[in-house]
Amino acid sequence: MLPTHQRPPNTPSTHPPRTLTRRSILALGAGSAAALAGCSSPFDDTTRGGGRVLEFTTFYTGPDGALMQTIVDRYNSSQDDVVVRFTAPAYGGDYLTKILTASLAGAPPAILALHSYEIPPLRRFLHTIDFNDLGFSQDDFVDGTWQLATIDGRQYGVTMSTGPAALGYNRALFEKAGLDPDRPPTTGAEFVAAAQALKKSGPWGFIRETGTFNPWLTLNWQAGGDLIDAGSRALFAEPPGIQAGQFERDLVHRYHVEPAQLAGPQLGALFRNQKVGMVFTFPWVLSQLLKTNAQQGTQLDVAPLPQFFGGPRSVVATSHIYCIPKQRKNDAWIQAEAQKFIAWLVREGSVDWAGAQAPASRAAAAAIARSNDPVVRKMALFIDEAKHARFAPYAYRWNQAFQYLNDALDDVVYQGADVAAELRRAAARATESMREPK
Amino acid sequence: MSVLSSRIPLAGGRARAANQANEPPRPRSWQAAVFLAPFGVLFLFLWAVPVVRGFYLSLTDVNVAEGTGGFVGLANYADLFGDGDFRAALGHTVLFVVLNVPVLVAAGLILALVLNRDLSGRNLLRAAFVGPYLLPGAAVALIWTLVLDPVDGSLNSVLEAVGLPAQQWLTEPGQAMGAVVLLTLWWRVGFPLLILLAALQDIPKQLYEAARIDGASRWQQFRYVTLPGIAPVLGLVVLLRLIDSFKVFEQVYLLTQGGPSGSTRVVLQMLYETGFRDFRTGYAAAIGWLLALIILVVTIVHQVVSRRSVKS
């Protein structure tokens, strides 16, 4: 390149073009990293990060989630202090894992929904609750519900609702089978007779929910049994448990009213498609059943579960308890806002919530009975059954213990295995697994 | 030709200058280290530290939910040998490996041999067999839940159409693992197919011509030309499938969750449940390390056997 004074005009500059050297890349990288490290996340609008969004995390992954969203929207439009963000990230074991992981990381939601058996493993991460702070007393709740969140005399949450089981049945199939649809079975013998009549006319008489112990658990309790004793010894193989297991086995292998195969997640679809006359159902399915009736002209209905045996009246139920996790930052303020929200939910949201679950608030019962919403009115049946509700207990490694029970029941019901032998083996393994380390 | 041998012996400084012009520039070591640093940091914190921490965790009985636990030495490993659930899970895992690896490798090889020929629609067929490999596990589980449904599933519809009885598939303990192997075959055959196809295309065609001239039959060509030609790659495919099969989890967890009656519960599911459901992270870490040790032993055995067969 000639010196500048020797070049013709319009010659490009003698300065060499700027190139990106290795040093400049290094400097750029180091500078960017430092700048990014100094910034807080622009996406954290939660109360945890100093924002106004109060995270409300639940396991309402079904139609109940959509209903809770409308209730939350009502709360948000009623005040300006916070914005509640409702989420339902998972259900079952994965839900508890996510909550625990978030709690260990110091980033739990502001309010979370738990089942009663999920509170003990998480209690060290939860605030205790004084009903007085929320303007409640124990008498404001259906008896047996507020106690679900009590551990060693301390209250860890507020019970919003329970989900007692009921009998789902198809009125049209009942009529076709020559049964009175206004008189669903109320005893074990009537239940078997109805199932046999249904099977003769075409569909299955009954299909159980697989992978859980829900049918067996109700039968076991109604036979006077229990799941575990005070010393965490599994009681699956006691006489009531065997009686319950035998009843379930007979439905498949003796009366042939139930298929010898797992229905799994198709149970709801089988019932809605009229392939089965009776199932055990829960409140959160109610709106879907009534919607199916409206859209497809079916006549799906619910009734109290039969009393299968001579023991105490019992129905298995789930529980929905709202708890307030401890926070690393802004804890006092978040706790105060969370308490306000929970108190509002119980007082102002219970009637609407009756469209999905059986509210634990006594004050909501009268309004529910007067409601024009057919789903809410039908929920009165579940609310009435709530007084007989019993709940799966918590024990150390209860998940594993009950997995043994589920596997045994699958073998008994579907493979026709010996009831006593299977339940004895499951009880032994469950007792061993529930033994706490010293 | 090495750098040393490329030097031309010229006189004095001109020789040194000429040689320096031929030599590649020496990297400045600090710059290389700085550019490697981001990878090093990631490797350290995302692999090395977790591996060491995980091993230490396996020597404790930590329960993260309770916030309890301490050092227990090798007690977790001793407990595992006596744990009936672990033995059952390991048995189910080994069953899966024994069923899955030969079927998958054989299917991949047969498909590679067929799709290496000049067929019309060959590219479409290759895409059809490799395509499922790109699907995420959740999508595969959803598809096969419908396919294997004992009442309305398409597989049973096909069986009944040809006069065969419908099967229970995932709802029958004796069939569930076989069903998982079947779907794994559909899902994963694309990988061995691709690798073996590439290996087949590397075999010189002259070898086949020479073999045909010598009167070799098709089977003899396969045995004495094809197999030796792809042996190293085939060995690698078998090894990779072995390792992958021991780590089976996704399709089992999503399809059967270890059922029915625990008949498909594998080691990684037990690890997941122990660590993330029961929160016994120490014991779960020990399960992970023991599985890793088992895979290492299998790998070593495979390498020894492979080397001996190559030598013979």
Interface residues (C-beta under 8 A of the other chain):
Chain A: R22 L26 G93 L96 T97 L100 L104 P121 L122 R124 G211 Q261 L262 G264 P265 Q266 R397 N399 Q400 Q403 D407 D410 D411 Y414 Q415 R429 P437
Chain B: Q31 V34 F35 D61 V64 A65 E66 G67 G84 D85 T145 D149 P150 V151 Q168 L170 T171 E172 P173 Q257 G259 P260 S261 G262 E273 F276 R277 D278 F279 R280
